[in-house]
Amino acid sequence: MTTTTTAANTFYSFADLPLVLNANQLAGVLNISRANAYRLMRSESFPTLRVGNRMLVVRDNLLRWMDEHSLAS
C-alpha cells in the first residue's frame, strides 16, 4: 500500500489507521480535499458517526464502505 500522510500522521497500511478518523484524516486516506471529505461525510450512503457537531468515521466502516463501492473486476 502507498504511504498515506495526513497533517499529523503517516499511515503505511490500513491497520495503522486510527479506529476513528476525522475529516482531515479521511481526506488524507482517500487523497481528496478536506472539503470533499466533508461532502462525503454528509452524504446519506456514507457511514458517518456524529458526535455532537463532529463528523467521524469508524475505520472498519470506512473499509467496508470502500469495498462495497469499489468497481468489481
HELIX and SHEET records of a PDB file:
HELIX    1   1 PHE A   14  ASP A   16  5                                   3    
HELIX    2   2 ALA A   23  LEU A   30  1                                   8    
HELIX    3   3 ARG A   34  ARG A   42  1                                   9    
HELIX    4   4 ARG A   59  GLU A   68  1                                  10    
SHEET    1   A 2 THR A   4  THR A   5  0                                        
SHEET    2   A 2 THR A  10  PHE A  11 -1                                        
SHEET    1   B 3 VAL A  20  LEU A  21  0                                        
SHEET    2   B 3 ARG A  54  VAL A  58 -1                                        
SHEET    3   B 3 THR A  48  VAL A  51 -1                                        
END                                                                             
